Amino acid sequence: MVNPGSFQGARKEFLLAEKAAYKEAVAGGYARDALANIQRRFFKRFPINLPLSVDPTPEELAAVDDDVPEVEYEAPDEDRMLPDEFSAAMKAFEDRQRLIQFRKDVSTVVPCLS
């Protein structure tokens, strides 16, 4: 059986809808900015903590406001936690950062969606 890839369902639909804008950005020389914007909008619709096997509802997708600033996640404060709490919080924070970077890296492998 052929591997369907990581992007399925609403994620795939979103990315396919961005093809024309990305192709135009490549031709216009601003592909990096366009890709950053696509990634920003993608993560608003498909939060990093949402499993890849779960799609947001159409209502949740319709409620996304691209103009609202993103929530800034700060590293845990060691001075406010017990050592075990800090260790667990730091692991969760680092795991989240790695997952974000991995998903960003996956989307930058292909130079043009043609």
N, CA, C and O atoms as CSV, one atom per row, in Angstrom:
chain,resi,resn,atom,element,x,y,z
A,1,MET,N,N,0.835,-1.181,0.000
A,1,MET,CA,C,0.000,0.000,0.000
A,1,MET,C,C,0.882,1.248,0.000
A,1,MET,O,O,1.922,1.275,0.659
A,2,VAL,N,N,0.480,2.253,-0.719
A,2,VAL,CA,C,1.228,3.496,-0.833
A,2,VAL,C,C,1.054,4.317,0.443
A,2,VAL,O,O,-0.042,4.389,0.998
A,3,ASN,N,N,2.145,4.937,0.904
A,3,ASN,CA,C,2.093,5.807,2.078
A,3,ASN,C,C,1.332,7.076,1.709
A,3,ASN,O,O,1.735,7.782,0.785
A,4,PRO,N,N,0.234,7.383,2.416
A,4,PRO,CA,C,-0.553,8.560,2.072
A,4,PRO,C,C,0.093,9.867,2.508
A,4,PRO,O,O,-0.377,10.938,2.122
A,5,GLY,N,N,1.152,9.810,3.298
A,5,GLY,CA,C,1.812,11.019,3.756
A,5,GLY,C,C,1.228,11.520,5.063
A,5,GLY,O,O,0.227,11.000,5.555
A,6,SER,N,N,1.860,12.525,5.607
A,6,SER,CA,C,1.433,13.070,6.896
A,6,SER,C,C,0.215,13.961,6.779
A,6,SER,O,O,-0.537,14.105,7.743
A,7,PHE,N,N,0.007,14.554,5.633
A,7,PHE,CA,C,-1.068,15.523,5.488
A,7,PHE,C,C,-2.275,14.865,4.846
A,7,PHE,O,O,-2.252,14.464,3.683
A,8,GLN,N,N,-3.333,14.768,5.645
A,8,GLN,CA,C,-4.575,14.168,5.190
A,8,GLN,C,C,-5.730,15.034,5.671
A,8,GLN,O,O,-5.544,15.924,6.501
A,9,GLY,N,N,-6.905,14.773,5.154
A,9,GLY,CA,C,-8.103,15.462,5.625
A,9,GLY,C,C,-8.015,16.969,5.479
A,9,GLY,O,O,-7.595,17.482,4.441
A,10,ALA,N,N,-8.416,17.674,6.529
A,10,ALA,CA,C,-8.449,19.134,6.500
A,10,ALA,C,C,-7.059,19.734,6.355
A,10,ALA,O,O,-6.907,20.799,5.756
A,11,ARG,N,N,-6.045,19.073,6.892
A,11,ARG,CA,C,-4.667,19.578,6.751
A,11,ARG,C,C,-4.262,19.595,5.273
A,11,ARG,O,O,-3.703,20.574,4.778
A,12,LYS,N,N,-4.549,18.514,4.596
A,12,LYS,CA,C,-4.212,18.427,3.177
A,12,LYS,C,C,-5.013,19.449,2.371
A,12,LYS,O,O,-4.472,20.107,1.483
A,13,GLU,N,N,-6.298,19.579,2.682
A,13,GLU,CA,C,-7.137,20.555,1.983
A,13,GLU,C,C,-6.591,21.965,2.164
A,13,GLU,O,O,-6.531,22.735,1.205
A,14,PHE,N,N,-6.193,22.307,3.385
A,14,PHE,CA,C,-5.636,23.630,3.652
A,14,PHE,C,C,-4.385,23.867,2.809
A,14,PHE,O,O,-4.252,24.905,2.160
A,15,LEU,N,N,-3.466,22.896,2.825
A,15,LEU,CA,C,-2.213,23.068,2.096
A,15,LEU,C,C,-2.434,23.130,0.584
A,15,LEU,O,O,-1.785,23.914,-0.108
A,16,LEU,N,N,-3.341,22.311,0.078
A,16,LEU,CA,C,-3.631,22.362,-1.360
A,16,LEU,C,C,-4.225,23.710,-1.745
A,16,LEU,O,O,-3.971,24.212,-2.841
A,17,ALA,N,N,-5.012,24.298,-0.852
A,17,ALA,CA,C,-5.596,25.612,-1.127
A,17,ALA,C,C,-4.539,26.712,-1.147
A,17,ALA,O,O,-4.777,27.787,-1.698
A,18,GLU,N,N,-3.388,26.459,-0.557
A,18,GLU,CA,C,-2.301,27.446,-0.502
A,18,GLU,C,C,-1.336,27.333,-1.685
A,18,GLU,O,O,-0.427,28.152,-1.818
A,19,LYS,N,N,-1.524,26.331,-2.543
A,19,LYS,CA,C,-0.589,26.094,-3.649
A,19,LYS,C,C,-0.425,27.307,-4.557
A,19,LYS,O,O,0.698,27.683,-4.894
A,20,ALA,N,N,-1.523,27.911,-4.950
A,20,ALA,CA,C,-1.449,29.035,-5.894
A,20,ALA,C,C,-0.697,30.215,-5.281
A,20,ALA,O,O,0.135,30.834,-5.944
A,21,ALA,N,N,-0.987,30.527,-4.020
A,21,ALA,CA,C,-0.305,31.642,-3.357
A,21,ALA,C,C,1.187,31.353,-3.212
A,21,ALA,O,O,2.016,32.247,-3.381
A,22,TYR,N,N,1.523,30.105,-2.899
A,22,TYR,CA,C,2.928,29.750,-2.742
A,22,TYR,C,C,3.652,29.795,-4.091
A,22,TYR,O,O,4.778,30.282,-4.185
A,23,LYS,N,N,3.004,29.291,-5.111
A,23,LYS,CA,C,3.610,29.303,-6.447
A,23,LYS,C,C,3.867,30.747,-6.900
A,23,LYS,O,O,4.902,31.044,-7.496
A,24,GLU,N,N,2.925,31.623,-6.614
A,24,GLU,CA,C,3.090,33.045,-6.946
A,24,GLU,C,C,4.246,33.648,-6.150
A,24,GLU,O,O,5.014,34.453,-6.677
A,25,ALA,N,N,4.367,33.259,-4.882
A,25,ALA,CA,C,5.449,33.765,-4.040
A,25,ALA,C,C,6.812,33.305,-4.554
A,25,ALA,O,O,7.774,34.073,-4.539
A,26,VAL,N,N,6.895,32.066,-5.003
A,26,VAL,CA,C,8.151,31.567,-5.566
A,26,VAL,C,C,8.521,32.383,-6.798
A,26,VAL,O,O,9.667,32.804,-6.952
A,27,ALA,N,N,7.546,32.603,-7.673
A,27,ALA,CA,C,7.797,33.385,-8.891
A,27,ALA,C,C,8.155,34.830,-8.552
A,27,ALA,O,O,8.949,35.458,-9.253
A,28,GLY,N,N,7.566,35.356,-7.476
A,28,GLY,CA,C,7.819,36.743,-7.083
A,28,GLY,C,C,9.035,36.942,-6.210
A,28,GLY,O,O,9.405,38.077,-5.912
A,29,GLY,N,N,9.668,35.845,-5.790
A,29,GLY,CA,C,10.880,35.952,-4.992
A,29,GLY,C,C,10.644,36.144,-3.504
A,29,GLY,O,O,11.563,36.542,-2.789
A,30,TYR,N,N,9.468,35.880,-3.028
A,30,TYR,CA,C,9.203,36.024,-1.600
A,30,TYR,C,C,8.638,34.722,-1.010
A,30,TYR,O,O,7.746,34.747,-0.163
A,31,ALA,N,N,9.163,33.613,-1.464
A,31,ALA,CA,C,8.695,32.297,-1.028
A,31,ALA,C,C,8.892,32.077,0.469
A,31,ALA,O,O,8.034,31.491,1.128
A,32,ARG,N,N,10.015,32.542,1.008
A,32,ARG,CA,C,10.286,32.346,2.442
A,32,ARG,C,C,9.215,33.024,3.301
A,32,ARG,O,O,8.722,32.433,4.261
A,33,ASP,N,N,8.861,34.248,2.961
A,33,ASP,CA,C,7.818,34.961,3.710
A,33,ASP,C,C,6.465,34.278,3.558
A,33,ASP,O,O,5.713,34.153,4.524
A,34,ALA,N,N,6.164,33.840,2.350
A,34,ALA,CA,C,4.888,33.166,2.104
A,34,ALA,C,C,4.820,31.864,2.888
A,34,ALA,O,O,3.783,31.540,3.466
A,35,LEU,N,N,5.917,31.115,2.913
A,35,LEU,CA,C,5.943,29.855,3.650
A,35,LEU,C,C,5.759,30.105,5.149
A,35,LEU,O,O,5.035,29.365,5.816
A,36,ALA,N,N,6.402,31.131,5.672
A,36,ALA,CA,C,6.231,31.456,7.096
A,36,ALA,C,C,4.781,31.802,7.398
A,36,ALA,O,O,4.250,31.405,8.436
A,37,ASN,N,N,4.145,32.531,6.508
A,37,ASN,CA,C,2.736,32.885,6.702
A,37,ASN,C,C,1.840,31.645,6.613
A,37,ASN,O,O,0.910,31.493,7.404
A,38,ILE,N,N,2.116,30.773,5.666
A,38,ILE,CA,C,1.337,29.533,5.544
A,38,ILE,C,C,1.505,28.694,6.804
A,38,ILE,O,O,0.524,28.165,7.327
A,39,GLN,N,N,2.733,28.566,7.298
A,39,GLN,CA,C,2.971,27.801,8.517
A,39,GLN,C,C,2.247,28.419,9.708
A,39,GLN,O,O,1.652,27.696,10.508
A,40,ARG,N,N,2.286,29.740,9.838
A,40,ARG,CA,C,1.607,30.427,10.937
A,40,ARG,C,C,0.110,30.146,10.895
A,40,ARG,O,O,-0.498,29.820,11.914
A,41,ARG,N,N,-0.473,30.273,9.723
A,41,ARG,CA,C,-1.907,30.028,9.565
A,41,ARG,C,C,-2.246,28.548,9.768
A,41,ARG,O,O,-3.296,28.219,10.321
A,42,PHE,N,N,-1.362,27.666,9.324
A,42,PHE,CA,C,-1.562,26.226,9.502
A,42,PHE,C,C,-1.643,25.883,10.987
A,42,PHE,O,O,-2.550,25.168,11.412
A,43,PHE,N,N,-0.690,26.395,11.783
A,43,PHE,CA,C,-0.673,26.088,13.213
A,43,PHE,C,C,-1.850,26.709,13.957
A,43,PHE,O,O,-2.239,26.211,15.013
A,44,LYS,N,N,-2.421,27.783,13.428
A,44,LYS,CA,C,-3.638,28.338,14.040
A,44,LYS,C,C,-4.808,27.372,13.855
A,44,LYS,O,O,-5.641,27.218,14.748
A,45,ARG,N,N,-4.862,26.739,12.719
A,45,ARG,CA,C,-5.958,25.818,12.423
A,45,ARG,C,C,-5.733,24.420,13.009
A,45,ARG,O,O,-6.672,23.737,13.419
A,46,PHE,N,N,-4.485,24.029,13.034
A,46,PHE,CA,C,-4.122,22.679,13.472
A,46,PHE,C,C,-3.058,22.792,14.561
A,46,PHE,O,O,-1.869,22.615,14.292
A,47,PRO,N,N,-3.484,23.085,15.788
A,47,PRO,CA,C,-2.521,23.275,16.889
A,47,PRO,C,C,-1.610,22.061,17.047
A,47,PRO,O,O,-1.982,20.930,16.734
A,48,ILE,N,N,-0.430,22.326,17.534
A,48,ILE,CA,C,0.589,21.288,17.652
A,48,ILE,C,C,0.140,20.160,18.577
A,48,ILE,O,O,0.581,19.021,18.426
A,49,ASN,N,N,-0.732,20.470,19.529
A,49,ASN,CA,C,-1.191,19.432,20.458
A,49,ASN,C,C,-2.364,18.629,19.906
A,49,ASN,O,O,-2.826,17.694,20.561
A,50,LEU,N,N,-2.850,18.970,18.728
A,50,LEU,CA,C,-3.931,18.217,18.088
A,50,LEU,C,C,-3.313,17.030,17.343
A,50,LEU,O,O,-2.490,17.230,16.450
A,51,PRO,N,N,-3.692,15.808,17.695
A,51,PRO,CA,C,-3.103,14.650,17.012
A,51,PRO,C,C,-3.336,14.701,15.497
A,51,PRO,O,O,-4.350,15.220,15.031
A,52,LEU,N,N,-2.390,14.160,14.750
A,52,LEU,CA,C,-2.502,14.166,13.287
A,52,LEU,C,C,-3.719,13.382,12.799
A,52,LEU,O,O,-4.191,13.601,11.684
A,53,SER,N,N,-4.220,12.485,13.615
A,53,SER,CA,C,-5.374,11.672,13.223
A,53,SER,C,C,-6.709,12.372,13.490
A,53,SER,O,O,-7.768,11.812,13.204
A,54,VAL,N,N,-6.665,13.586,14.032
A,54,VAL,CA,C,-7.883,14.317,14.383
A,54,VAL,C,C,-7.949,15.610,13.586
A,54,VAL,O,O,-6.991,16.383,13.566
A,55,ASP,N,N,-9.073,15.842,12.934
A,55,ASP,CA,C,-9.308,17.100,12.233
A,55,ASP,C,C,-10.186,18.000,13.092
A,55,ASP,O,O,-11.084,17.515,13.779
A,56,PRO,N,N,-9.935,19.304,13.059
A,56,PRO,CA,C,-10.852,20.213,13.735
A,56,PRO,C,C,-12.208,20.176,13.023
A,56,PRO,O,O,-12.297,19.817,11.849
A,57,THR,N,N,-13.244,20.548,13.743
A,57,THR,CA,C,-14.572,20.585,13.136
A,57,THR,C,C,-14.634,21.763,12.165
A,57,THR,O,O,-13.838,22.695,12.279
A,58,PRO,N,N,-15.561,21.736,11.221
A,58,PRO,CA,C,-15.722,22.891,10.332
A,58,PRO,C,C,-15.992,24.186,11.107
A,58,PRO,O,O,-15.561,25.261,10.693
A,59,GLU,N,N,-16.705,24.079,12.231
A,59,GLU,CA,C,-16.980,25.259,13.048
A,59,GLU,C,C,-15.693,25.806,13.671
A,59,GLU,O,O,-15.485,27.018,13.723
A,60,GLU,N,N,-14.833,24.897,14.144
A,60,GLU,CA,C,-13.555,25.328,14.716
A,60,GLU,C,C,-12.683,25.999,13.659
A,60,GLU,O,O,-12.038,27.012,13.932
A,61,LEU,N,N,-12.665,25.440,12.466
A,61,LEU,CA,C,-11.878,26.041,11.382
A,61,LEU,C,C,-12.437,27.410,10.989
A,61,LEU,O,O,-11.677,28.341,10.722
A,62,ALA,N,N,-13.749,27.527,10.956
A,62,ALA,CA,C,-14.378,28.801,10.594
A,62,ALA,C,C,-14.118,29.872,11.655
A,62,ALA,O,O,-14.117,31.064,11.346
A,63,ALA,N,N,-13.904,29.459,12.883
A,63,ALA,CA,C,-13.693,30.406,13.983
A,63,ALA,C,C,-12.263,30.934,14.061
A,63,ALA,O,O,-11.987,31.839,14.849
A,64,VAL,N,N,-11.358,30.393,13.267
A,64,VAL,CA,C,-9.960,30.826,13.312
A,64,VAL,C,C,-9.864,32.259,12.801
A,64,VAL,O,O,-10.389,32.599,11.740
A,65,ASP,N,N,-9.177,33.092,13.587
A,65,ASP,CA,C,-8.946,34.486,13.208
A,65,ASP,C,C,-7.448,34.670,13.000
A,65,ASP,O,O,-6.680,34.664,13.962
A,66,ASP,N,N,-7.031,34.832,11.750
A,66,ASP,CA,C,-5.614,34.962,11.436
A,66,ASP,C,C,-5.008,36.262,11.945
A,66,ASP,O,O,-3.785,36.389,12.013
A,67,ASP,N,N,-5.850,37.233,12.304
A,67,ASP,CA,C,-5.337,38.515,12.767
A,67,ASP,C,C,-5.035,38.549,14.266
A,67,ASP,O,O,-4.404,39.490,14.748
A,68,VAL,N,N,-5.477,37.536,15.002
A,68,VAL,CA,C,-5.212,37.478,16.440
A,68,VAL,C,C,-3.767,37.017,16.641
A,68,VAL,O,O,-3.343,36.026,16.047
A,69,PRO,N,N,-3.011,37.736,17.480
A,69,PRO,CA,C,-1.619,37.324,17.723
A,69,PRO,C,C,-1.547,35.931,18.344
A,69,PRO,O,O,-2.441,35.515,19.080
A,70,GLU,N,N,-0.475,35.229,18.034
A,70,GLU,CA,C,-0.264,33.895,18.580
A,70,GLU,C,C,0.086,33.988,20.059
A,70,GLU,O,O,0.651,34.982,20.517
A,71,VAL,N,N,-0.256,32.944,20.793
A,71,VAL,CA,C,0.107,32.848,22.200
A,71,VAL,C,C,1.595,32.525,22.279
A,71,VAL,O,O,2.079,31.617,21.602
A,72,GLU,N,N,2.305,33.262,23.098
A,72,GLU,CA,C,3.732,33.007,23.287
A,72,GLU,C,C,3.904,32.010,24.432
A,72,GLU,O,O,3.450,32.258,25.549
A,73,TYR,N,N,4.549,30.900,24.157
A,73,TYR,CA,C,4.821,29.902,25.180
A,73,TYR,C,C,6.215,30.154,25.731
A,73,TYR,O,O,7.203,30.139,24.997
A,74,GLU,N,N,6.277,30.384,27.032
A,74,GLU,CA,C,7.562,30.641,27.671
A,74,GLU,C,C,8.083,29.372,28.333
A,74,GLU,O,O,7.316,28.500,28.739
A,75,ALA,N,N,9.386,29.295,28.429
A,75,ALA,CA,C,10.007,28.160,29.112
A,75,ALA,C,C,9.609,28.197,30.587
A,75,ALA,O,O,9.423,29.275,31.152
A,76,PRO,N,N,9.481,27.047,31.201
A,76,PRO,CA,C,9.130,26.996,32.624
A,76,PRO,C,C,10.159,27.748,33.472
A,76,PRO,O,O,11.344,27.793,33.144
A,77,ASP,N,N,9.675,28.336,34.565
A,77,ASP,CA,C,10.524,29.093,35.478
A,77,ASP,C,C,10.977,28.181,36.621
A,77,ASP,O,O,10.175,27.790,37.469
A,78,GLU,N,N,12.237,27.856,36.634
A,78,GLU,CA,C,12.782,26.920,37.617
A,78,GLU,C,C,12.605,27.432,39.053
A,78,GLU,O,O,12.465,26.639,39.984
A,79,ASP,N,N,12.611,28.753,39.227
A,79,ASP,CA,C,12.499,29.327,40.568
A,79,ASP,C,C,11.097,29.204,41.154
A,79,ASP,O,O,10.915,29.389,42.357
A,80,ARG,N,N,10.114,28.898,40.330
A,80,ARG,CA,C,8.731,28.817,40.806
A,80,ARG,C,C,8.236,27.379,40.944
A,80,ARG,O,O,7.062,27.157,41.241
A,81,MET,N,N,9.116,26.404,40.734
A,81,MET,CA,C,8.687,25.006,40.740
A,81,MET,C,C,9.627,24.151,41.572
A,81,MET,O,O,10.787,24.489,41.804
A,82,LEU,N,N,9.077,23.039,42.006
A,82,LEU,CA,C,9.912,22.028,42.639
A,82,LEU,C,C,10.753,21.370,41.551
A,82,LEU,O,O,10.364,21.386,40.383
A,83,PRO,N,N,11.886,20.797,41.908
A,83,PRO,CA,C,12.765,20.205,40.886
A,83,PRO,C,C,12.066,19.197,39.974
A,83,PRO,O,O,12.268,19.226,38.760
A,84,ASP,N,N,11.250,18.309,40.538
A,84,ASP,CA,C,10.554,17.317,39.711
A,84,ASP,C,C,9.537,17.974,38.780
A,84,ASP,O,O,9.405,17.584,37.620
A,85,GLU,N,N,8.822,18.972,39.297
A,85,GLU,CA,C,7.842,19.701,38.473
A,85,GLU,C,C,8.535,20.423,37.326
A,85,GLU,O,O,8.072,20.399,36.185
A,86,PHE,N,N,9.662,21.070,37.652
A,86,PHE,CA,C,10.403,21.797,36.628
A,86,PHE,C,C,10.919,20.843,35.550
A,86,PHE,O,O,10.833,21.139,34.358
A,87,SER,N,N,11.446,19.718,35.969
A,87,SER,CA,C,11.972,18.744,35.018
A,87,SER,C,C,10.875,18.271,34.062
A,87,SER,O,O,11.093,18.195,32.852
A,88,ALA,N,N,9.702,17.955,34.604
A,88,ALA,CA,C,8.589,17.496,33.768
A,88,ALA,C,C,8.095,18.616,32.854
A,88,ALA,O,O,7.808,18.383,31.680
A,89,ALA,N,N,7.998,19.823,33.391
A,89,ALA,CA,C,7.526,20.963,32.587
A,89,ALA,C,C,8.526,21.288,31.479
A,89,ALA,O,O,8.132,21.606,30.357
A,90,MET,N,N,9.804,21.209,31.791
A,90,MET,CA,C,10.835,21.491,30.790
A,90,MET,C,C,10.829,20.433,29.692
A,90,MET,O,O,11.004,20.756,28.517
A,91,LYS,N,N,10.630,19.181,30.067
A,91,LYS,CA,C,10.562,18.115,29.066
A,91,LYS,C,C,9.378,18.351,28.136
A,91,LYS,O,O,9.516,18.224,26.919
A,92,ALA,N,N,8.217,18.694,28.692
A,92,ALA,CA,C,7.031,18.964,27.875
A,92,ALA,C,C,7.272,20.156,26.950
A,92,ALA,O,O,6.890,20.126,25.780
A,93,PHE,N,N,7.908,21.206,27.477
A,93,PHE,CA,C,8.207,22.399,26.678
A,93,PHE,C,C,9.154,22.050,25.524
A,93,PHE,O,O,8.916,22.445,24.383
A,94,GLU,N,N,10.213,21.320,25.819
A,94,GLU,CA,C,11.192,20.943,24.787
A,94,GLU,C,C,10.581,19.996,23.760
A,94,GLU,O,O,10.861,20.116,22.568
A,95,ASP,N,N,9.744,19.052,24.211
A,95,ASP,CA,C,9.066,18.144,23.275
A,95,ASP,C,C,8.189,18.932,22.315
A,95,ASP,O,O,8.163,18.650,21.117
A,96,ARG,N,N,7.472,19.916,22.837
A,96,ARG,CA,C,6.599,20.757,22.003
A,96,ARG,C,C,7.431,21.528,20.977
A,96,ARG,O,O,7.063,21.603,19.805
A,97,GLN,N,N,8.548,22.099,21.418
A,97,GLN,CA,C,9.418,22.859,20.515
A,97,GLN,C,C,9.973,21.957,19.410
A,97,GLN,O,O,10.034,22.363,18.250
A,98,ARG,N,N,10.377,20.737,19.769
A,98,ARG,CA,C,10.899,19.798,18.765
A,98,ARG,C,C,9.816,19.420,17.755
A,98,ARG,O,O,10.081,19.331,16.556
A,99,LEU,N,N,8.608,19.200,18.240
A,99,LEU,CA,C,7.511,18.832,17.352
A,99,LEU,C,C,7.183,19.980,16.385
A,99,LEU,O,O,6.949,19.750,15.198
A,100,ILE,N,N,7.168,21.193,16.893
A,100,ILE,CA,C,6.939,22.355,16.024
A,100,ILE,C,C,8.025,22.424,14.959
A,100,ILE,O,O,7.731,22.592,13.775
A,101,GLN,N,N,9.275,22.294,15.377
A,101,GLN,CA,C,10.377,22.377,14.411
A,101,GLN,C,C,10.301,21.255,13.389
A,101,GLN,O,O,10.556,21.481,12.206
A,102,PHE,N,N,9.957,20.053,13.825
A,102,PHE,CA,C,9.833,18.930,12.897
A,102,PHE,C,C,8.754,19.210,11.859
A,102,PHE,O,O,8.968,18.996,10.666
A,103,ARG,N,N,7.594,19.688,12.309
A,103,ARG,CA,C,6.508,19.956,11.368
A,103,ARG,C,C,6.846,21.108,10.437
A,103,ARG,O,O,6.431,21.101,9.278
A,104,LYS,N,N,7.582,22.086,10.912
A,104,LYS,CA,C,8.033,23.165,10.025
A,104,LYS,C,C,9.029,22.621,9.003
A,104,LYS,O,O,8.949,22.939,7.816
A,105,ASP,N,N,9.971,21.795,9.476
A,105,ASP,CA,C,10.970,21.230,8.573
A,105,ASP,C,C,10.338,20.390,7.478
A,105,ASP,O,O,10.790,20.420,6.334
A,106,VAL,N,N,9.299,19.640,7.818
A,106,VAL,CA,C,8.610,18.813,6.827
A,106,VAL,C,C,8.052,19.690,5.713
A,106,VAL,O,O,8.065,19.298,4.546
A,107,SER,N,N,7.565,20.873,6.069
A,107,SER,CA,C,6.933,21.730,5.056
A,107,SER,C,C,7.958,22.528,4.245
A,107,SER,O,O,7.600,23.114,3.223
A,108,THR,N,N,9.211,22.565,4.672
A,108,THR,CA,C,10.194,23.320,3.911
A,108,THR,C,C,11.060,22.431,3.022
A,108,THR,O,O,11.944,22.927,2.323
A,109,VAL,N,N,10.816,21.134,3.042
A,109,VAL,CA,C,11.606,20.206,2.228
A,109,VAL,C,C,11.313,20.391,0.753
A,109,VAL,O,O,12.225,20.329,-0.072
A,110,VAL,N,N,10.045,20.619,0.406
A,110,VAL,CA,C,9.639,20.764,-0.988
A,110,VAL,C,C,9.713,22.234,-1.368
A,110,VAL,O,O,8.988,23.044,-0.791
A,111,PRO,N,N,10.573,22.612,-2.330
A,111,PRO,CA,C,10.746,24.024,-2.669
A,111,PRO,C,C,9.532,24.635,-3.354
A,111,PRO,O,O,9.336,25.847,-3.265
A,112,CYS,N,N,8.721,23.852,-4.025
A,112,CYS,CA,C,7.561,24.421,-4.710
A,112,CYS,C,C,6.478,23.377,-4.822
A,112,CYS,O,O,6.723,22.247,-5.245
A,113,LEU,N,N,5.285,23.762,-4.440
A,113,LEU,CA,C,4.129,22.865,-4.595
A,113,LEU,C,C,3.582,23.051,-6.001
A,113,LEU,O,O,2.791,23.961,-6.248
A,114,SER,N,N,3.988,22.217,-6.897
A,114,SER,CA,C,3.521,22.409,-8.279
A,114,SER,C,C,2.503,21.391,-8.656
A,114,SER,O,O,2.004,21.404,-9.781
